[in-house]
Amino acid sequence: MSISPEEVAKVARLARLDLSQDTIGQYAAQLDGILDYMDKLSELDTSSVEPMYTPVDQVSVMRDDVVKKDYARADILKNAPETDGAFFIVPRIV
């Protein structure tokens, strides 16, 4: 597959980019190189390769998410300026 300078100019126009003719030619050549490499990769037999989402082993450094109750409601509410015994009372905003 080959990308023509006209196709690059069309995409640049759609993206509202103002590219010079030299830049359009340069981008067309670079995109051709990328597509040639992809064609070369598609020739490989990958039927025995197990699919993966990343080539790097992902090890989580985070701790497990465990639900636990650290504070009693009374301890939290004792610092509030006003409560009804179970909830915070705040001024009406609306």
Stockholm file with secondary structure:
# STOCKHOLM 1.0

chainA/1-94         MSISPEEVAKVARLARLDLSQDTIGQYAAQLDGILDYMDKLSELDTSSVEPMYTPVDQVSVMRDDVVKKDYARADILKNAPETDGAFFIVPRIV
#=GR chainA/1-94 SS CCCCHHHHHHHHHHTTCCCCHHHHHHHHHHHHHHHHHHHHHHTSCCTTSCCCSCSSCCCCCSCCCCCCCCSCHHHHHTTSSCBCSSSBCCCCCC
#=GC SS_cons        CCCCHHHHHHHHHHTTCCCCHHHHHHHHHHHHHHHHHHHHHHTSCCTTSCCCSCSSCCCCCSCCCCCCCCSCHHHHHTTSSCBCSSSBCCCCCC
//
